[in-house]
């Protein structure tokens, strides 16, 4: 017997892509991120440090599409998303040139 959540997922997957995107967006907008995701004090400090560097003009932000294009050129067309997710730069505090893309100025 399927769970209610699994039945909803199965039904949603039978919808067209626009309807699925609408459902996904609606659900994401209603998730309380703080209830499911906690950022350590160390990462909060790192984020504050990086934002201060951006605000001061000490670092140059690179648009994500240019970063992905460079990764694809260097490692091949299928490697960019994997390379971004698993790169040491994306995981290590203090690595220059990594941006979450949330701040626009």
NUMAR-729989 format. One record per residue: residue number from 1; chain; x negated, y, z negated of N, C-alpha, C, O in turn. Coordinates in nm, 4 decimals. Layout:
REM NUMAR-729989
<seq=NUM	mol=A	n.px=X	n.py=Y	n.pz=Z	ca.px=X	ca.py=Y	ca.pz=Z	c.px=X	c.py=Y	c.pz=Z	o.px=X	o.py=Y	o.pz=Z>
...
END
This chain:
REM NUMAR-729989
<seq=1	mol=A	n.px=-0.0833	n.py=-0.1187	n.pz=0.0000	ca.px=0.0000	ca.py=0.0000	ca.pz=0.0000	c.px=-0.0883	c.py=0.1257	c.pz=0.0000	o.px=-0.1836	o.py=0.1359	o.pz=-0.0772>
<seq=2	mol=A	n.px=-0.0553	n.py=0.2194	n.pz=0.0865	ca.px=-0.1333	ca.py=0.3421	ca.pz=0.0976	c.px=-0.0950	c.py=0.4420	c.pz=-0.0109	o.px=0.0190	o.py=0.4472	o.pz=-0.0569>
<seq=3	mol=A	n.px=-0.1946	n.py=0.5211	n.pz=-0.0499	ca.px=-0.1655	ca.py=0.6297	ca.pz=-0.1424	c.px=-0.0946	c.py=0.7408	c.pz=-0.0662	o.px=-0.1008	o.py=0.7475	o.pz=0.0566>
<seq=4	mol=A	n.px=-0.0280	n.py=0.8267	n.pz=-0.1397	ca.px=0.0414	ca.py=0.9389	ca.pz=-0.0767	c.px=-0.0574	c.py=1.0276	c.pz=-0.0010	o.px=-0.0292	o.py=1.0719	o.pz=0.1104>
<seq=5	mol=A	n.px=-0.1735	n.py=1.0534	n.pz=-0.0623	ca.px=-0.2747	ca.py=1.1372	ca.pz=0.0031	c.px=-0.3207	c.py=1.0739	c.pz=0.1338	o.px=-0.3336	o.py=1.1432	o.pz=0.2347>
<seq=6	mol=A	n.px=-0.3456	n.py=0.9433	n.pz=0.1332	ca.px=-0.3907	ca.py=0.8762	ca.pz=0.2555	c.px=-0.2833	c.py=0.8818	c.pz=0.3632	o.px=-0.3155	o.py=0.8984	o.pz=0.4808>
<seq=7	mol=A	n.px=-0.1562	n.py=0.8683	n.pz=0.3258	ca.px=-0.0473	ca.py=0.8763	ca.pz=0.4226	c.px=-0.0406	c.py=1.0156	c.pz=0.4844	o.px=-0.0191	o.py=1.0299	o.pz=0.6047>
<seq=8	mol=A	n.px=-0.0593	n.py=1.1183	n.pz=0.4014	ca.px=-0.0591	ca.py=1.2558	ca.pz=0.4528	c.px=-0.1750	c.py=1.2758	c.pz=0.5500	o.px=-0.1580	o.py=1.3368	o.pz=0.6556>
<seq=9	mol=A	n.px=-0.2921	n.py=1.2247	n.pz=0.5148	ca.px=-0.4089	ca.py=1.2352	ca.pz=0.6036	c.px=-0.3817	c.py=1.1644	c.pz=0.7354	o.px=-0.4075	o.py=1.2196	o.pz=0.8424>
<seq=10	mol=A	n.px=-0.3299	n.py=1.0427	n.pz=0.7281	ca.px=-0.3002	ca.py=0.9667	ca.pz=0.8502	c.px=-0.2002	c.py=1.0414	c.pz=0.9379	o.px=-0.2171	o.py=1.0483	o.pz=1.0597>
<seq=11	mol=A	n.px=-0.0965	n.py=1.0970	n.pz=0.8766	ca.px=0.0032	ca.py=1.1732	ca.pz=0.9525	c.px=-0.0593	c.py=1.2982	c.pz=1.0149	o.px=-0.0323	o.py=1.3302	o.pz=1.1306>
<seq=12	mol=A	n.px=-0.1421	n.py=1.3679	n.pz=0.9387	ca.px=-0.2058	ca.py=1.4898	ca.pz=0.9895	c.px=-0.2980	c.py=1.4599	c.pz=1.1066	o.px=-0.3061	o.py=1.5390	o.pz=1.2006>
<seq=13	mol=A	n.px=-0.3669	n.py=1.3478	n.pz=1.1022	ca.px=-0.4586	ca.py=1.3126	ca.pz=1.2109	c.px=-0.3860	c.py=1.2839	c.pz=1.3420	o.px=-0.4481	o.py=1.2848	o.pz=1.4483>
<seq=14	mol=A	n.px=-0.2578	n.py=1.2589	n.pz=1.3358	ca.px=-0.1796	ca.py=1.2363	ca.pz=1.4582	c.px=-0.1317	c.py=1.3670	c.pz=1.5214	o.px=-0.0786	o.py=1.3663	o.pz=1.6325>
<seq=15	mol=A	n.px=-0.1499	n.py=1.4781	n.pz=1.4517	ca.px=-0.1085	ca.py=1.6086	ca.pz=1.5039	c.px=-0.2119	c.py=1.6625	c.pz=1.6024	o.px=-0.3251	o.py=1.6146	o.pz=1.6086>
<seq=16	mol=A	n.px=-0.1701	n.py=1.7639	n.pz=1.6796	ca.px=-0.2650	ca.py=1.8268	ca.pz=1.7720	c.px=-0.3681	c.py=1.9067	c.pz=1.6925	o.px=-0.3494	o.py=1.9333	o.pz=1.5738>
<seq=17	mol=A	n.px=-0.4765	n.py=1.9444	n.pz=1.7590	ca.px=-0.5888	ca.py=2.0088	ca.pz=1.6903	c.px=-0.5502	c.py=2.1421	c.pz=1.6263	o.px=-0.6013	o.py=2.1762	o.pz=1.5196>
<seq=18	mol=A	n.px=-0.4612	n.py=2.2174	n.pz=1.6900	ca.px=-0.4197	ca.py=2.3457	ca.pz=1.6318	c.px=-0.3452	c.py=2.3233	c.pz=1.4999	o.px=-0.3705	o.py=2.3931	o.pz=1.4017>
<seq=19	mol=A	n.px=-0.2558	n.py=2.2284	n.pz=1.4976	ca.px=-0.1809	ca.py=2.1991	ca.pz=1.3749	c.px=-0.2746	c.py=2.1495	c.pz=1.2651	o.px=-0.2598	o.py=2.1879	o.pz=1.1491>
<seq=20	mol=A	n.px=-0.3710	n.py=2.0645	n.pz=1.3009	ca.px=-0.4678	ca.py=2.0153	ca.pz=1.2016	c.px=-0.5510	c.py=2.1303	c.pz=1.1458	o.px=-0.5774	o.py=2.1363	o.pz=1.0258>
<seq=21	mol=A	n.px=-0.5921	n.py=2.2215	n.pz=1.2340	ca.px=-0.6716	ca.py=2.3361	ca.pz=1.1893	c.px=-0.5907	c.py=2.4256	c.pz=1.0954	o.px=-0.6437	o.py=2.4760	o.pz=0.9964>
<seq=22	mol=A	n.px=-0.4638	n.py=2.4450	n.pz=1.1261	ca.px=-0.3770	ca.py=2.5256	ca.pz=1.0407	c.px=-0.3626	c.py=2.4620	c.pz=0.9029	o.px=-0.3699	o.py=2.5305	o.pz=0.8009>
<seq=23	mol=A	n.px=-0.3422	n.py=2.3312	n.pz=0.9008	ca.px=-0.3308	ca.py=2.2593	ca.pz=0.7731	c.px=-0.4612	c.py=2.2695	c.pz=0.6952	o.px=-0.4604	o.py=2.2982	o.pz=0.5755>
<seq=24	mol=A	n.px=-0.5726	n.py=2.2463	n.pz=0.7626	ca.px=-0.7031	ca.py=2.2519	ca.pz=0.6956	c.px=-0.7285	c.py=2.3905	c.pz=0.6375	o.px=-0.7727	o.py=2.4031	o.pz=0.5233>
<seq=25	mol=A	n.px=-0.7009	n.py=2.4936	n.pz=0.7153	ca.px=-0.7229	ca.py=2.6301	ca.pz=0.6677	c.px=-0.6344	c.py=2.6600	c.pz=0.5475	o.px=-0.6804	o.py=2.7188	o.pz=0.4496>
<seq=26	mol=A	n.px=-0.5089	n.py=2.6204	n.pz=0.5541	ca.px=-0.4166	ca.py=2.6438	ca.pz=0.4434	c.px=-0.4632	c.py=2.5744	c.pz=0.3164	o.px=-0.4600	o.py=2.6335	o.pz=0.2085>
<seq=27	mol=A	n.px=-0.5064	n.py=2.4497	n.pz=0.3286	ca.px=-0.5546	ca.py=2.3756	ca.pz=0.2114	c.px=-0.6819	c.py=2.4381	c.pz=0.1547	o.px=-0.6951	o.py=2.4528	o.pz=0.0332>
<seq=28	mol=A	n.px=-0.7753	n.py=2.4746	n.pz=0.2422	ca.px=-0.9007	ca.py=2.5345	ca.pz=0.1959	c.px=-0.8780	c.py=2.6674	c.pz=0.1246	o.px=-0.9462	o.py=2.6986	o.pz=0.0271>
<seq=29	mol=A	n.px=-0.7827	n.py=2.7449	n.pz=0.1733	ca.px=-0.7541	ca.py=2.8743	ca.pz=0.1116	c.px=-0.6973	c.py=2.8595	c.pz=-0.0290	o.px=-0.7042	o.py=2.9525	o.pz=-0.1093>
<seq=30	mol=A	n.px=-0.6417	n.py=2.7439	n.pz=-0.0585	ca.px=-0.5766	ca.py=2.7240	ca.pz=-0.1879	c.px=-0.6587	c.py=2.6410	c.pz=-0.2866	o.px=-0.6110	o.py=2.6094	o.pz=-0.3956>
<seq=31	mol=A	n.px=-0.7803	n.py=2.6060	n.pz=-0.2493	ca.px=-0.8668	ca.py=2.5305	ca.pz=-0.3397	c.px=-0.9331	c.py=2.6272	c.pz=-0.4366	o.px=-0.9866	o.py=2.7304	o.pz=-0.3961>
<seq=32	mol=A	n.px=-0.9292	n.py=2.5932	n.pz=-0.5636	ca.px=-0.9988	ca.py=2.6723	ca.pz=-0.6651	c.px=-1.1426	c.py=2.6222	c.pz=-0.6696	o.px=-1.1738	o.py=2.5256	o.pz=-0.7392>
<seq=33	mol=A	n.px=-1.2294	n.py=2.6887	n.pz=-0.5948	ca.px=-1.3686	ca.py=2.6456	ca.pz=-0.5823	c.px=-1.4359	c.py=2.6365	c.pz=-0.7184	o.px=-1.5104	o.py=2.5419	o.pz=-0.7441>
<seq=34	mol=A	n.px=-1.4112	n.py=2.7321	n.pz=-0.8049	ca.px=-1.4764	ca.py=2.7318	ca.pz=-0.9357	c.px=-1.4414	c.py=2.6076	c.pz=-1.0167	o.px=-1.5217	o.py=2.5625	o.pz=-1.0984>
<seq=35	mol=A	n.px=-1.3238	n.py=2.5523	n.pz=-0.9952	ca.px=-1.2835	ca.py=2.4331	ca.pz=-1.0694	c.px=-1.3565	c.py=2.3085	c.pz=-1.0206	o.px=-1.3663	o.py=2.2101	o.pz=-1.0939>
<seq=36	mol=A	n.px=-1.4077	n.py=2.3115	n.pz=-0.8976	ca.px=-1.4699	ca.py=2.1932	ca.pz=-0.8382	c.px=-1.6183	c.py=2.2086	c.pz=-0.8096	o.px=-1.6850	o.py=2.1122	o.pz=-0.7718>
<seq=37	mol=A	n.px=-1.6695	n.py=2.3285	n.pz=-0.8273	ca.px=-1.8069	ca.py=2.3547	ca.pz=-0.7871	c.px=-1.8702	c.py=2.4504	c.pz=-0.8861	o.px=-1.8239	o.py=2.5633	o.pz=-0.9027>
<seq=38	mol=A	n.px=-1.9733	n.py=2.4068	n.pz=-0.9503	ca.px=-2.0413	ca.py=2.4926	ca.pz=-1.0469	c.px=-2.1840	c.py=2.5183	c.pz=-0.9999	o.px=-2.2561	o.py=2.4257	o.pz=-0.9627>
<seq=39	mol=A	n.px=-2.2231	n.py=2.6434	n.pz=-1.0021	ca.px=-2.3569	ca.py=2.6823	ca.pz=-0.9608	c.px=-2.4406	c.py=2.7026	c.pz=-1.0867	o.px=-2.4004	o.py=2.7740	o.pz=-1.1785>
<seq=40	mol=A	n.px=-2.5556	n.py=2.6396	n.pz=-1.0896	ca.px=-2.6426	ca.py=2.6511	ca.pz=-1.2067	c.px=-2.6943	c.py=2.7941	c.pz=-1.2210	o.px=-2.6958	o.py=2.8713	o.pz=-1.1252>
<seq=41	mol=A	n.px=-2.7355	n.py=2.8266	n.pz=-1.3404	ca.px=-2.7903	ca.py=2.9598	ca.pz=-1.3668	c.px=-2.9122	c.py=2.9862	c.pz=-1.2784	o.px=-2.9315	o.py=3.0982	o.pz=-1.2311>
<seq=42	mol=A	n.px=-2.9943	n.py=2.8837	n.pz=-1.2562	ca.px=-3.1133	ca.py=2.8990	ca.pz=-1.1721	c.px=-3.0734	c.py=2.9405	c.pz=-1.0301	o.px=-3.1365	o.py=3.0281	o.pz=-0.9710>
<seq=43	mol=A	n.px=-2.9692	n.py=2.8778	n.pz=-0.9755	ca.px=-2.9260	ca.py=2.9131	ca.pz=-0.8406	c.px=-2.8600	c.py=3.0507	c.pz=-0.8382	o.px=-2.8730	o.py=3.1232	o.pz=-0.7396>
<seq=44	mol=A	n.px=-2.7897	n.py=3.0877	n.pz=-0.9443	ca.px=-2.7314	ca.py=3.2223	ca.pz=-0.9509	c.px=-2.8424	c.py=3.3278	c.pz=-0.9471	o.px=-2.8302	o.py=3.4296	o.pz=-0.8791>
<seq=45	mol=A	n.px=-2.9505	n.py=3.3019	n.pz=-1.0212	ca.px=-3.0640	ca.py=3.3939	ca.pz=-1.0207	c.px=-3.1278	c.py=3.3995	c.pz=-0.8822	o.px=-3.1653	o.py=3.5068	o.pz=-0.8350>
<seq=46	mol=A	n.px=-3.1399	n.py=3.2845	n.pz=-0.8179	ca.px=-3.1985	ca.py=3.2796	ca.pz=-0.6838	c.px=-3.1118	c.py=3.3562	c.pz=-0.5849	o.px=-3.1636	o.py=3.4309	o.pz=-0.5018>
<seq=47	mol=A	n.px=-2.9819	n.py=3.3384	n.pz=-0.5931	ca.px=-2.8906	ca.py=3.4103	ca.pz=-0.5050	c.px=-2.9014	c.py=3.5609	c.pz=-0.5279	o.px=-2.9054	o.py=3.6380	o.pz=-0.4320>
<seq=48	mol=A	n.px=-2.9060	n.py=3.6027	n.pz=-0.6530	ca.px=-2.9207	ca.py=3.7455	ca.pz=-0.6840	c.px=-3.0520	c.py=3.7999	c.pz=-0.6288	o.px=-3.0562	o.py=3.9108	o.pz=-0.5757>
<seq=49	mol=A	n.px=-3.1595	n.py=3.7214	n.pz=-0.6415	ca.px=-3.2901	ca.py=3.7634	ca.pz=-0.5897	c.px=-3.2840	c.py=3.7796	c.pz=-0.4382	o.px=-3.3328	o.py=3.8786	o.pz=-0.3837>
<seq=50	mol=A	n.px=-3.2239	n.py=3.6818	n.pz=-0.3704	ca.px=-3.2161	ca.py=3.6886	ca.pz=-0.2238	c.px=-3.1285	c.py=3.8051	c.pz=-0.1786	o.px=-3.1626	o.py=3.8747	o.pz=-0.0830>
<seq=51	mol=A	n.px=-3.0169	n.py=3.8266	n.pz=-0.2459	ca.px=-2.9301	ca.py=3.9393	ca.pz=-0.2101	c.px=-3.0026	c.py=4.0720	c.pz=-0.2290	o.px=-2.9880	o.py=4.1632	o.pz=-0.1477>
<seq=52	mol=A	n.px=-3.0808	n.py=4.0826	n.pz=-0.3364	ca.px=-3.1585	ca.py=4.2046	ca.pz=-0.3605	c.px=-3.2603	c.py=4.2254	c.pz=-0.2493	o.px=-3.2810	o.py=4.3384	o.pz=-0.2050>
<seq=53	mol=A	n.px=-3.3245	n.py=4.1176	n.pz=-0.2035	ca.px=-3.4203	ca.py=4.1283	ca.pz=-0.0928	c.px=-3.3508	c.py=4.1755	c.pz=0.0347	o.px=-3.4044	o.py=4.2579	o.pz=0.1087>
<seq=54	mol=A	n.px=-3.2321	n.py=4.1230	n.pz=0.0593	ca.px=-3.1565	ca.py=4.1636	ca.pz=0.1781	c.px=-3.1190	c.py=4.3107	c.pz=0.1673	o.px=-3.1393	o.py=4.3879	o.pz=0.2611>
<seq=55	mol=A	n.px=-3.0640	n.py=4.3492	n.pz=0.0518	ca.px=-3.0226	ca.py=4.4884	ca.pz=0.0320	c.px=-3.1393	c.py=4.5856	c.pz=0.0446	o.px=-3.1220	o.py=4.6974	o.pz=0.0933>
<seq=56	mol=A	n.px=-3.2577	n.py=4.5437	n.pz=0.0011	ca.px=-3.3766	ca.py=4.6292	ca.pz=0.0077	c.px=-3.4410	c.py=4.6288	c.pz=0.1461	o.px=-3.5320	o.py=4.7075	o.pz=0.1724>
<seq=57	mol=A	n.px=-3.3947	n.py=4.5411	n.pz=0.2342	ca.px=-3.4533	ca.py=4.5319	ca.pz=0.3675	c.px=-3.5861	c.py=4.4593	c.pz=0.3697	o.px=-3.6633	o.py=4.4745	o.pz=0.4644>
<seq=58	mol=A	n.px=-3.6139	n.py=4.3804	n.pz=0.2666	ca.px=-3.7413	ca.py=4.3083	ca.pz=0.2579	c.px=-3.7457	c.py=4.1818	c.pz=0.3429	o.px=-3.8537	o.py=4.1304	o.pz=0.3720>
<seq=59	mol=A	n.px=-3.6306	n.py=4.1319	n.pz=0.3824	ca.px=-3.6253	ca.py=4.0104	ca.pz=0.4641	c.px=-3.5363	c.py=4.0359	c.pz=0.5851	o.px=-3.4429	o.py=4.1159	o.pz=0.5799>
<seq=60	mol=A	n.px=-3.5665	n.py=3.9678	n.pz=0.6916	ca.px=-3.4855	ca.py=3.9777	ca.pz=0.8127	c.px=-3.3933	c.py=3.8568	c.pz=0.8193	o.px=-3.4378	o.py=3.7429	o.pz=0.8057>
<seq=61	mol=A	n.px=-3.2653	n.py=3.8822	n.pz=0.8400	ca.px=-3.1698	ca.py=3.7729	ca.pz=0.8547	c.px=-3.1676	c.py=3.7279	c.pz=1.0001	o.px=-3.1752	o.py=3.8092	o.pz=1.0922>
<seq=62	mol=A	n.px=-3.1572	n.py=3.5997	n.pz=1.0185	ca.px=-3.1529	ca.py=3.5425	ca.pz=1.1524	c.px=-3.0141	c.py=3.4836	c.pz=1.1725	o.px=-2.9712	o.py=3.3996	o.pz=1.0934>
<seq=63	mol=A	n.px=-2.9424	n.py=3.5262	n.pz=1.2776	ca.px=-2.8093	ca.py=3.4706	ca.pz=1.3019	c.px=-2.8151	c.py=3.3183	c.pz=1.3166	o.px=-2.9076	o.py=3.2637	o.pz=1.3767>
<seq=64	mol=A	n.px=-2.7159	n.py=3.2522	n.pz=1.2613	ca.px=-2.7113	ca.py=3.1061	ca.pz=1.2629	c.px=-2.7218	c.py=3.0462	c.pz=1.4012	o.px=-2.7869	o.py=2.9433	o.pz=1.4195>
<seq=65	mol=A	n.px=-2.6577	n.py=3.1100	n.pz=1.5006	ca.px=-2.6640	ca.py=3.0529	ca.pz=1.6354	c.px=-2.8064	c.py=3.0554	c.pz=1.6910	o.px=-2.8441	o.py=2.9666	o.pz=1.7674>
<seq=66	mol=A	n.px=-2.8859	n.py=3.1562	n.pz=1.6534	ca.px=-3.0252	ca.py=3.1593	ca.pz=1.6985	c.px=-3.1085	c.py=3.0527	c.pz=1.6280	o.px=-3.1952	o.py=2.9903	o.pz=1.6891>
<seq=67	mol=A	n.px=-3.0816	n.py=3.0323	n.pz=1.4989	ca.px=-3.1523	ca.py=2.9274	ca.pz=1.4249	c.px=-3.1213	c.py=2.7914	c.pz=1.4862	o.px=-3.2120	o.py=2.7118	o.pz=1.5108>
<seq=68	mol=A	n.px=-2.9931	n.py=2.7648	n.pz=1.5110	ca.px=-2.9540	ca.py=2.6364	ca.pz=1.5698	c.px=-3.0120	c.py=2.6189	c.pz=1.7098	o.px=-3.0542	o.py=2.5091	o.pz=1.7461>
<seq=69	mol=A	n.px=-3.0145	n.py=2.7265	n.pz=1.7886	ca.px=-3.0732	ca.py=2.7178	ca.pz=1.9229	c.px=-3.2210	c.py=2.6821	c.pz=1.9141	o.px=-3.2705	o.py=2.6010	o.pz=1.9924>
<seq=70	mol=A	n.px=-3.2915	n.py=2.7426	n.pz=1.8190	ca.px=-3.4330	ca.py=2.7102	ca.pz=1.8001	c.px=-3.4538	c.py=2.5662	c.pz=1.7575	o.px=-3.5461	o.py=2.4997	o.pz=1.8047>
<seq=71	mol=A	n.px=-3.3684	n.py=2.5175	n.pz=1.6683	ca.px=-3.3784	ca.py=2.3780	ca.pz=1.6251	c.px=-3.3501	c.py=2.2823	c.pz=1.7401	o.px=-3.4179	o.py=2.1809	o.pz=1.7566>
<seq=72	mol=A	n.px=-3.2488	n.py=2.3163	n.pz=1.8194	ca.px=-3.2161	ca.py=2.2304	ca.pz=1.9344	c.px=-3.3301	c.py=2.2289	c.pz=2.0355	o.px=-3.3617	o.py=2.1247	o.pz=2.0929>
<seq=73	mol=A	n.px=-3.3918	n.py=2.3452	n.pz=2.0572	ca.px=-3.5036	ca.py=2.3522	ca.pz=2.1511	c.px=-3.6225	c.py=2.2711	c.pz=2.1011	o.px=-3.6920	o.py=2.2068	o.pz=2.1797>
<seq=74	mol=A	n.px=-3.6451	n.py=2.2744	n.pz=1.9718	ca.px=-3.7605	ca.py=2.2055	ca.pz=1.9152	c.px=-3.7373	c.py=2.0558	c.pz=1.8974	o.px=-3.8266	o.py=1.9755	o.pz=1.9244>
<seq=75	mol=A	n.px=-3.6168	n.py=2.0176	n.pz=1.8517	ca.px=-3.5928	ca.py=1.8781	ca.pz=1.8147	c.px=-3.4921	c.py=1.8044	c.pz=1.9022	o.px=-3.4739	o.py=1.6838	o.pz=1.8861>
<seq=76	mol=A	n.px=-3.4263	n.py=1.8744	n.pz=1.9947	ca.px=-3.3281	ca.py=1.8104	ca.pz=2.0805	c.px=-3.1869	c.py=1.8534	c.pz=2.0448	o.px=-3.1621	o.py=1.9002	o.pz=1.9337>
<seq=77	mol=A	n.px=-3.0945	n.py=1.8378	n.pz=2.1385	ca.px=-2.9598	ca.py=1.8913	ca.pz=2.1215	c.px=-2.8796	c.py=1.8291	c.pz=2.0073	o.px=-2.7922	o.py=1.8959	o.pz=1.9520>
<seq=78	mol=A	n.px=-2.9055	n.py=1.7064	n.pz=1.9708	ca.px=-2.8272	ca.py=1.6421	ca.pz=1.8655	c.px=-2.8842	c.py=1.6641	c.pz=1.7265	o.px=-2.8206	o.py=1.6269	o.pz=1.6279>
<seq=79	mol=A	n.px=-3.0014	n.py=1.7231	n.pz=1.7160	ca.px=-3.0691	ca.py=1.7296	ca.pz=1.5866	c.px=-3.0367	c.py=1.8529	c.pz=1.5035	o.px=-3.0578	o.py=1.8507	o.pz=1.3822>
<seq=80	mol=A	n.px=-2.9870	n.py=1.9587	n.pz=1.5627	ca.px=-2.9729	ca.py=2.0840	ca.pz=1.4889	c.px=-2.8845	c.py=2.0736	c.pz=1.3651	o.px=-2.9288	o.py=2.1142	o.pz=1.2577>
<seq=81	mol=A	n.px=-2.7625	n.py=2.0217	n.pz=1.3737	ca.px=-2.6825	ca.py=2.0166	ca.pz=1.2517	c.px=-2.7471	c.py=1.9314	c.pz=1.1427	o.px=-2.7455	o.py=1.9703	o.pz=1.0259>
<seq=82	mol=A	n.px=-2.8035	n.py=1.8171	n.pz=1.1778	ca.px=-2.8694	ca.py=1.7316	ca.pz=1.0800	c.px=-2.9913	c.py=1.8015	c.pz=1.0222	o.px=-3.0147	o.py=1.7965	o.pz=0.9015>
<seq=83	mol=A	n.px=-3.0690	n.py=1.8666	n.pz=1.1080	ca.px=-3.1895	ca.py=1.9349	ca.pz=1.0612	c.px=-3.1543	c.py=2.0458	c.pz=0.9634	o.px=-3.2252	o.py=2.0659	o.pz=0.8648>
<seq=84	mol=A	n.px=-3.0458	n.py=2.1179	n.pz=0.9892	ca.px=-3.0067	ca.py=2.2261	ca.pz=0.9000	c.px=-2.9613	c.py=2.1705	c.pz=0.7659	o.px=-2.9991	o.py=2.2231	o.pz=0.6612>
<seq=85	mol=A	n.px=-2.8809	n.py=2.0651	n.pz=0.7677	ca.px=-2.8299	ca.py=2.0087	ca.pz=0.6426	c.px=-2.9397	c.py=1.9484	c.pz=0.5578	o.px=-2.9357	o.py=1.9588	o.pz=0.4352>
<seq=86	mol=A	n.px=-3.0379	n.py=1.8855	n.pz=0.6208	ca.px=-3.1355	ca.py=1.8110	ca.pz=0.5431	c.px=-3.2695	c.py=1.8821	c.pz=0.5272	o.px=-3.3615	o.py=1.8282	o.pz=0.4657>
<seq=87	mol=A	n.px=-3.2806	n.py=2.0012	n.pz=0.5817	ca.px=-3.4105	ca.py=2.0680	ca.pz=0.5771	c.px=-3.4495	c.py=2.1064	c.pz=0.4354	o.px=-3.3641	o.py=2.1368	o.pz=0.3521>
<seq=88	mol=A	n.px=-3.5773	n.py=2.1046	n.pz=0.4095	ca.px=-3.6279	ca.py=2.1461	ca.pz=0.2787	c.px=-3.5956	c.py=2.2927	c.pz=0.2543	o.px=-3.5710	o.py=2.3329	o.pz=0.1406>
<seq=89	mol=A	n.px=-3.5955	n.py=2.3721	n.pz=0.3596	ca.px=-3.5661	ca.py=2.5146	ca.pz=0.3447	c.px=-3.4259	c.py=2.5366	c.pz=0.2905	o.px=-3.4034	o.py=2.6287	o.pz=0.2120>
<seq=90	mol=A	n.px=-3.3320	n.py=2.4534	n.pz=0.3312	ca.px=-3.1950	ca.py=2.4686	ca.pz=0.2847	c.px=-3.1789	c.py=2.4233	c.pz=0.1406	o.px=-3.0822	o.py=2.4614	o.pz=0.0747>
<seq=91	mol=A	n.px=-3.2710	n.py=2.3433	n.pz=0.0907	ca.px=-3.2589	ca.py=2.2877	ca.pz=-0.0433	c.px=-3.3466	c.py=2.3566	c.pz=-0.1466	o.px=-3.3162	o.py=2.3507	o.pz=-0.2657>
<seq=92	mol=A	n.px=-3.4535	n.py=2.4210	n.pz=-0.1051	ca.px=-3.5528	ca.py=2.4713	ca.pz=-0.2000	c.px=-3.5348	c.py=2.6195	c.pz=-0.2284	o.px=-3.5280	o.py=2.6998	o.pz=-0.1354>
<seq=93	mol=A	n.px=-3.5271	n.py=2.6568	n.pz=-0.3557	ca.px=-3.5203	ca.py=2.7988	ca.pz=-0.3890	c.px=-3.6479	c.py=2.8701	c.pz=-0.3463	o.px=-3.7570	o.py=2.8135	o.pz=-0.3521>
<seq=94	mol=A	n.px=-3.6327	n.py=2.9938	n.pz=-0.3038	ca.px=-3.7492	ca.py=3.0750	ca.pz=-0.2735	c.px=-3.8000	c.py=3.0643	c.pz=-0.1315	o.px=-3.8972	o.py=3.1311	o.pz=-0.0965>
<seq=95	mol=A	n.px=-3.7373	n.py=2.9820	n.pz=-0.0482	ca.px=-3.7823	ca.py=2.9684	ca.pz=0.0899	c.px=-3.7241	c.py=3.0842	c.pz=0.1697	o.px=-3.6028	o.py=3.1048	o.pz=0.1704>
<seq=96	mol=A	n.px=-3.8097	n.py=3.1591	n.pz=0.2365	ca.px=-3.7658	ca.py=3.2746	ca.pz=0.3133	c.px=-3.6955	c.py=3.2308	c.pz=0.4410	o.px=-3.7256	o.py=3.1257	o.pz=0.4974>
<seq=97	mol=A	n.px=-3.6010	n.py=3.3136	n.pz=0.4855	ca.px=-3.5372	ca.py=3.2916	ca.pz=0.6141	c.px=-3.4128	c.py=3.2061	c.pz=0.6090	o.px=-3.3492	o.py=3.1851	o.pz=0.7123>
<seq=98	mol=A	n.px=-3.3756	n.py=3.1559	n.pz=0.4919	ca.px=-3.2539	ca.py=3.0764	ca.pz=0.4817	c.px=-3.1429	c.py=3.1666	c.pz=0.4326	o.px=-3.1593	o.py=3.2363	o.pz=0.3325>
<seq=99	mol=A	n.px=-3.0310	n.py=3.1663	n.pz=0.5009	ca.px=-2.9204	ca.py=3.2520	ca.pz=0.4621	c.px=-2.7918	c.py=3.1728	c.pz=0.4625	o.px=-2.7697	o.py=3.0897	o.pz=0.5505>
<seq=100	mol=A	n.px=-2.7069	n.py=3.1980	n.pz=0.3647	ca.px=-2.5764	ca.py=3.1344	ca.pz=0.3611	c.px=-2.4818	c.py=3.1998	c.pz=0.4599	o.px=-2.3763	o.py=3.1442	o.pz=0.4905>
<seq=101	mol=A	n.px=-2.5172	n.py=3.3153	n.pz=0.5097	ca.px=-2.4351	ca.py=3.3838	ca.pz=0.6080	c.px=-2.3151	c.py=3.4567	c.pz=0.5490	o.px=-2.2335	o.py=3.5102	o.pz=0.6240>
<seq=102	mol=A	n.px=-2.3025	n.py=3.4601	n.pz=0.4182	ca.px=-2.1862	ca.py=3.5209	ca.pz=0.3557	c.px=-2.1959	c.py=3.6730	c.pz=0.3508	o.px=-2.0934	o.py=3.7412	o.pz=0.3490>
<seq=103	mol=A	n.px=-2.3151	n.py=3.7261	n.pz=0.3486	ca.px=-2.3319	ca.py=3.8706	ca.pz=0.3369	c.px=-2.3520	c.py=3.9313	c.pz=0.4751	o.px=-2.4419	o.py=3.8919	o.pz=0.5493>
<seq=104	mol=A	n.px=-2.2699	n.py=4.0241	n.pz=0.5069	ca.px=-2.2835	ca.py=4.0981	ca.pz=0.6319	c.px=-2.2984	c.py=4.2450	c.pz=0.5958	o.px=-2.2278	o.py=4.2943	o.pz=0.5078>
<seq=105	mol=A	n.px=-2.3888	n.py=4.3154	n.pz=0.6622	ca.px=-2.4082	ca.py=4.4559	ca.pz=0.6249	c.px=-2.3973	c.py=4.5502	c.pz=0.7366	o.px=-2.4118	o.py=4.6709	o.pz=0.7171>
END
